[in-house]
């Protein structure tokens, strides 16, 4: 069974540019999560999809971040325009259910904004 | 603000010893508890989860949960150099799906 995949693995962009990150969850997992780890800090929750619906987006830092999950399969996270503080590693995770269900993480996208 | 606290380490143990990793959490309503292992530059890998008070064993790993003390621990028996990694404690608040992570404890197992 394929795990969670993310693309690209690394992205370097200039401040003010746009970047789109993609996540493909484990097949059959309705729940998809985005997390972010900035340097020296803990991994922090950004948002949660159940199928194509946003269940919880309380962790999104501001309106420069837009996440979509059309058709309830893969998800994209767009940052527009990017700022220096957006640099970090963006992880995607998926699970079969919510609450106590185990979440499996993808390899992450390392975003560097210069 | 819900928080999960871990000693950052590094925790250094000799090969073959027991490594003990600890975690406390602030939200008394938390219901599910997870330990992830993360090698440098890699994704977090789920190694243990526990929902009920007491101990849960899986191979060389034992997770311990004490909800009254809001304390979770991970014991690694017969530690191997390949266990050297950062161990992340994560807590789920129940109906909300998101995990709250600690900063992680870096474990070094010396041959």
Contacts between the chains, C-beta under 8 A, distances in Angstrom:
chain1	res1	chain2	res2	distance
A	4	B	43	8.0
A	31	B	97	6.0
A	33	B	97	6.7
A	33	B	98	6.5
A	33	B	99	7.8
A	35	B	99	7.7
A	35	B	101	8.0
A	41	B	103	7.2
A	42	B	4	7.5
A	42	B	101	4.7
A	42	B	102	6.0
A	42	B	103	4.5
A	42	B	104	7.3
A	43	B	44	7.2
A	43	B	88	7.0
A	43	B	90	8.0
A	43	B	99	7.9
A	43	B	101	4.3
A	44	B	101	7.4
A	45	B	98	3.8
A	45	B	99	6.7
A	45	B	100	7.2
A	48	B	97	4.8
A	48	B	98	5.8
A	50	B	97	8.0
A	55	B	97	6.5
A	56	B	96	6.3
A	56	B	97	6.7
A	56	B	98	6.4
A	59	B	98	6.9
A	91	B	43	6.5
A	91	B	44	7.3
A	93	B	99	8.0
A	95	B	97	7.3
A	98	B	95	7.1
A	98	B	96	7.7
A	98	B	97	4.0
A	99	B	31	7.1
A	99	B	32	6.7
A	99	B	92	6.5
A	99	B	94	5.8
A	99	B	95	5.9
A	99	B	96	7.9
A	99	B	97	6.7
A	100	B	31	6.1
A	100	B	32	3.6
A	100	B	49	7.7
A	100	B	51	5.8
A	100	B	92	6.0
A	100	B	94	7.8
A	101	B	97	7.9
A	102	B	34	7.0
A	102	B	46	5.5
A	102	B	49	5.7
A	103	B	34	7.7
A	103	B	46	7.3
A	103	B	99	6.2
A	104	B	46	6.3
A	105	B	36	7.5
A	105	B	43	4.4
A	105	B	44	4.7
A	105	B	45	7.4
A	105	B	46	7.7
A	106	B	43	5.9
A	107	B	42	6.9
A	107	B	43	4.7
A	108	B	43	5.5
